[in-house]
Amino acid sequence: MRISSYVCLALLAVGACSTSAPVTPTVQKETLRVLFIGNSLTYTNDLPDIVAQLAADDTVPIITGSVAYPNYSLDDHLAQGDAVQRIQSARWDVVVLQQGPSALPESRVALVAATRDFAPIIHDANAKVALFGVWPSSDRMSAFDSVTASYRNAADAVGGELYPAGLAWTYAWERNPALPLFGPDGFHPSPMGSLLAALVIYRGLTGHALLDIPDHLRINGEPVSINDTDAPILLQAAARAYY
């Protein structure tokens, strides 16, 4: 699955290859420790593990942890307490927050408010805040922009980073509308959808885009095989999400 030269040429064609407009990494360290707090959109396909695998060949390893429960909002995490305890009991460089799509105005307000509540806890632990920008369900495709806007507002409210995975999904579909990014229920991600989200998060954390998909990558214990047509689309979409 080594397609580095092809992908770099493709990225140059859209102005998105490596040094043309680099994203500033969230943290510059020899090893990044990243805690994910969210729900089933995070734990489906074990997104944190995919992010860590993407960094396996990098000079900056990523060590991940996760606190994610079904149907949890960030307010639920604050009330339940495990996430706060995990933040405070270990050393993290970045804490990535995620809840549902939050496209409706009242949901956006709740997302921003909960992010503001988490921010001092995260900052007191000497970590940075990031938001994992997700996507709406397949029956609400028109809400993609609203979801990204909600997560961008939350990130901006606390001076945090936005990892706009949902935006990358839309860019990938511009190239190939048939890409199976949704899982069977039309909401949770397929393995490909989680991979694209992980590519976006990896870029946000490290400040650079991968130019190939690692051959050793496994999702749900199974080897990942992305064909030479779709792989450049995913890599380009992840890079373009930051431009």
C-alpha angles and dihedrals in degrees: 000000000000105000100148099135094045093048095046090053089048092049091049088054091061095037094250107111118125111280101024093090109350122201112235108244116245090234131006109217142127090250128019120214110200127185119199119206116187146085139273092317085067101039098041105103087000097270094190090057092050090053090051091049092052088059095049093098094038129098089238112060116206120218113196138196131181143204107185131150132177116277093355122156121199088257088056090054092050091051096043094049105210093107094050091048091050092051092051099041100057140034114263130173096196133018113202115205125202138167134156124314093282092196097144117087094245091047090051090053090050092049093051092046094049091047089053089051093051096044099076091046090053094043092049087057089054093247132126126242122238132174123219101216108213135183141252124253119279092257090060101049092146089066097068094099092047092052092051090047092052093052092044090053091051093050092046091049091065101028089253135143126263120216099194103202094156090055090052090052090058091049091051091051091052087065097038119008090189096065107127099229095144121070123230094284093058094239113057116069125260116228087267091050091052091047091055090048089050091051089054093048092046090054092049092050099045103028096234139081126242112242094204139021110250115253091221095058116129128183120193087355093300126113113254118233117184114176122239091255098053100036095069089048092056093045093048093046092052091051095043092054088076097050 
